Amino acid sequence: MKISIVTVGKLKEKYLKQGIAEYVKRLGPYAKVDVIEVPDEKAPENLSEAQMLEVKEKEGERILAKISPDTYVITLEIEGKQLTSEKLAKKVDELATYGKSKIAFVIGGSLGLSDEVLKRSDYGLSFSKMTFPHQLMRLMLVEQVYRAFKIIRNEPYHK
């Protein structure tokens, strides 16, 4: 299985980079995992509605350019479906069973995802109704993907 985590913006925090690298390494026996960063759109603090839309559209174009047509896309969105770790594992396992060997998890920028990215999405996933920093979300996501594979294989870890 090939898993991509497509995300907006550069990760600067060393401790998050180290955590993500550790989980990507742990995932090695289960899947090939790539973290793909696309540049965020520079924007002033107080944006108009039209400017916000433009920023999301530009970031969305960059995201979509990194996703091949045969990839199953899971977008992280507040309004997405909330799953337990076991249900996420079941979802990943079902995708593999039905021949979806390429999965892309998409984390948008600080303004969220463009309508085009949401239209391309096959599944909307929410970790919580709370808002998390996008940088931290990467670490949380890669840990949950690792946990999912441990659950699928009935290996100890997920307590």
C-alpha positions in Angstrom: 0.0 0.0 0.0 1.2 3.5 -0.8 0.1 6.3 1.5 0.6 10.0 0.9 0.0 12.7 3.4 -0.5 15.9 1.3 -0.3 18.9 3.5 -0.1 22.7 3.1 2.9 24.5 4.5 6.4 23.7 5.7 6.9 22.0 9.0 9.4 24.1 11.0 9.2 22.5 14.5 12.0 20.0 15.0 10.2 17.9 17.6 7.2 17.4 15.2 9.5 16.5 12.3 11.2 13.9 14.6 7.9 12.4 15.7 6.6 12.2 12.1 9.9 10.6 10.9 9.6 8.0 13.7 6.1 7.0 12.7 7.0 7.0 9.0 9.9 4.6 9.8 7.6 2.4 11.9 5.2 2.2 9.0 7.9 0.9 6.7 7.0 -2.8 7.0 3.3 -2.0 6.3 3.2 0.7 3.7 5.2 3.2 1.7 4.5 6.6 3.3 5.3 10.0 1.7 4.7 13.3 3.4 4.2 15.8 0.6 4.3 19.5 1.5 2.8 22.1 -0.9 3.6 25.8 -0.3 1.0 27.8 1.6 -0.3 30.9 0.0 1.1 34.1 1.6 -1.8 36.2 2.8 -2.4 39.3 5.0 -4.0 38.8 8.5 -7.4 40.3 7.7 -8.7 38.7 4.5 -11.9 39.5 2.7 -14.2 36.6 1.8 -13.0 36.8 -1.8 -9.3 36.8 -0.7 -9.9 33.7 1.5 -11.5 31.9 -1.4 -8.6 32.8 -3.6 -6.0 31.5 -1.1 -7.9 28.2 -0.7 -8.2 27.8 -4.5 -4.4 28.4 -5.0 -3.5 25.9 -2.2 -6.1 23.5 -3.6 -4.6 23.6 -7.1 -1.2 22.7 -5.5 -2.8 19.8 -3.5 -4.6 18.4 -6.5 -1.4 18.5 -8.6 0.1 16.0 -6.1 -2.8 13.4 -6.3 -3.0 10.9 -9.1 -6.4 9.9 -10.6 -6.2 6.4 -9.2 -5.7 7.6 -5.6 -8.4 7.3 -2.9 -8.6 10.7 -1.2 -9.4 11.2 2.5 -9.6 14.8 3.4 -9.3 15.9 7.0 -12.1 18.3 7.7 -14.0 19.4 10.8 -17.3 18.4 9.3 -16.0 14.9 8.3 -16.9 11.6 9.9 -15.4 10.9 13.3 -14.0 7.4 13.6 -12.5 5.3 16.4 -9.0 4.0 15.8 -10.5 0.6 15.2 -13.0 1.9 12.6 -10.2 3.8 10.8 -8.2 0.5 10.7 -11.3 -1.2 9.3 -11.6 1.5 6.6 -7.9 1.2 5.6 -8.2 -2.6 5.5 -11.3 -2.4 3.4 -9.6 -0.1 0.9 -6.7 -2.5 0.6 -9.1 -5.4 0.2 -11.0 -3.7 -2.6 -7.9 -2.8 -4.6 -7.4 0.8 -3.4 -3.6 0.6 -2.9 -3.0 4.3 -3.1 -4.5 6.5 -0.4 -3.9 10.2 0.1 -4.7 11.9 3.3 -5.1 15.7 2.8 -4.5 18.3 5.4 -5.5 21.8 4.2 -4.0 25.2 5.1 -5.1 27.4 7.9 -8.2 28.5 6.0 -9.3 24.9 5.2 -9.7 23.1 1.9 -11.0 24.5 -1.5 -14.3 23.3 -2.9 -12.3 21.6 -5.7 -10.3 19.5 -3.2 -13.5 18.7 -1.3 -15.1 17.5 -4.6 -12.1 15.3 -5.3 -12.4 13.8 -1.8 -13.7 10.2 -1.5 -14.1 10.4 2.3 -14.1 13.3 4.8 -12.5 12.4 8.1 -12.6 14.4 11.3 -10.4 13.9 14.3 -12.5 16.1 16.5 -14.8 19.1 16.5 -11.9 20.9 18.0 -9.3 22.8 15.9 -5.7 21.6 16.0 -2.6 23.2 14.6 -2.0 21.8 11.1 1.6 20.9 12.0 0.4 18.9 15.0 -2.3 17.2 12.9 0.4 15.7 10.7 1.9 13.9 13.7 -1.5 12.8 15.0 -2.5 11.5 11.6 0.7 9.5 10.9 0.4 8.0 14.4 -3.2 6.9 13.8 -2.2 5.4 10.4 0.5 3.4 12.2 -2.0 2.4 14.9 -4.5 1.3 12.2 -1.9 -1.1 10.7 -1.1 -2.5 14.1 -4.8 -3.1 14.7 -5.3 -4.7 11.3 -2.4 -7.1 12.0 -3.5 -7.8 15.5 -0.2 -6.7 16.8 0.3 -5.2 20.3 0.3 -1.4 20.5 -3.1 0.2 20.5 -4.0 0.1 24.2 
